[in-house]
Amino acid sequence: MSTGISTLANQCPALSRTRALATWVGSGRPVTAKGVLRPADVPSVAGVLGVEVGEKVRSAADVVPIHRPWVAAEGAGLIEVGVAEAVARPADDDPAQLWLKGLDAVLRAESVDPRRRGAHVLCRAVLTALANGPLLDDLEFSVHRLLRGEEDAGAVAGSFGGSELFPLDAALDVLTEFGALDGDHEVTPLGQWALDEWAAREPRPVTPDLRAAQLLARLAPLPADEAWHHALRWFDGRRPVDGAAQLLHAAEFASPVERVAAIEVVAGFGDEVRPAWHSALSHRNVRPHAAAMLAMWDEGPGLSESERRRLVTEYALSARERSGVEEVYHYVRDRGGLDALEPGATALRRELRDFAASVRLPVYQLKVTVAGRKPPEWWRLLIPASVTLGVLAEALDADGEHHFEADGLRYADPFFGLGEDRDEHDVRLSHVLVRPGTSVRFFLGDVEHAVTCEKILDPDPDTRYPRCTGVAKGAESAASRNDRLAALRIPHPSEP
């Protein structure tokens, strides 16, 4: 990155406002249950930022000139929003990277599609069209043309908080506000740099002519749902069972994260590719994965204890590459702790012990309310914040098709088919309920439940989790619920 780009970012008014807000936050400012400034603090912040606000403010999130710098500051890491307050953090990045992180955070917040990409897709197309010169001097025509081949083109509708199907003016306003466009809607050096950075992030296109090993290298860094969509392009023109056999053969000689990516893709085809799994039993490294898959159909040789440990270790190494040590820590705890790893995984064990010494896992007090019931039907649940939404679904008696909705995204059980949903086993409760007062919606069939975080507590060493602590009058007793919850094997938060 050139010094000039950093200088331009440093001088950008949007970044200056973001920094001013972080300075105002300082060592701590109270926030609401939704993690935004209190309405009472809005006039003070407006004075700091030099913006005008109306006399009555219901929520700081409704005041765009204040909320956007707030979102940008959190996205850039200049503030950290906790349960009850926000605190400023030192800027540990180059000004250009802070600027881009802030812009990315704003565009994500302005998107309403499940993948939160709509505003980004539109802004990238706008910058591309203006950088190349609009066709026939018609920007709207040029942007539409660019979006034709874009996988997320349909996500554009409704972005930027409005009801417009194509909010072009709103995209122009944000790009101008951040200095990616000048007052004449010409692309600035910052705008061109953003385009280059966004292009560098995108995975290289997947085509059917890629070798299987090349495909795995491209899929490895991606979340499972994105990897699946990219892999389908490679399978175009191939019989699933043939493509699966090629991927499993390549996985034999791949890194753990690439091997897991191959397993996840092949598993997505279900029993249609069962012969490929049988063939993979002859591979040394892929054999435990193949045996585990075939065991689901009551076929194959089953898994030895050493192979079970090999699987846990491989998935742990993959999680470290994709998500970092915290996700590995939770994953290994869920599977019985450090003893579930291979004996030879000494470096990984050491890393997890160091992390365990520095972390404290909280417990959530949740109130689960069934929508539309009279008299009201609800119950309270204590459960570790580290469990996945999949485990929470079990605690909510999900014995059929179900899904969660949180922050514009849907999470479901892949057993019933994900479609555009994300895997509920890949996201933890603490990721969607970040503070007291936040909620997710849970649908069991057509019955909707509101799951609200009431309190964040320290774990009680004498309490077994999950645990029901209260129910609505006339509802099923807490004791009856706890009898069923006892079947869930969830590590106690105090366990290493």
Secondary structure, 3 states (H helix, E strand, C coil): CCHHHHHHHHHCHHHHHHHHHHHHHCCCEEECCCCCECHHHHHHHHHHHCCCCCCCCCCHHHCHHHHHHHHHHHHCCCEEECCCEEEECCCCCCHHHHHHHHHHHHHHHCCCCCCCCHHHHHHHHHHHHHHHCCHHHCHHHHHHHHHCCCCCHHHHCCHHHCCCCCCHHHHHHHHHHCCCECCCCCECHHHHHHHHHHHHHCCCCCCCCCCHHHHHHHHCCCCHHHHHHHHHHHHCCCCHHHHHHHHHHHHCCCCHHHHHHHHHHHHCCHHHHHHHHHHHCCCCCCHHHHHHHHHCCCCCCCCCHHHHHHHHHHHHHHHHHHHCHHHHHHHHHHCCCHHHCCCCCHHHHHHHHHHHHHCCCCEEEEEEEECCCCCCEEEEEEEECCCEHHHHHHHCCCCCCEEEEECCEEEECHHHCCCCCEEHHHCEHHHHCCCCCCEEEEEECCEEEEEEEEEEECCCCCCCCCEEEEECCCCCCHHHHHHHHCCCCCCCCCCC
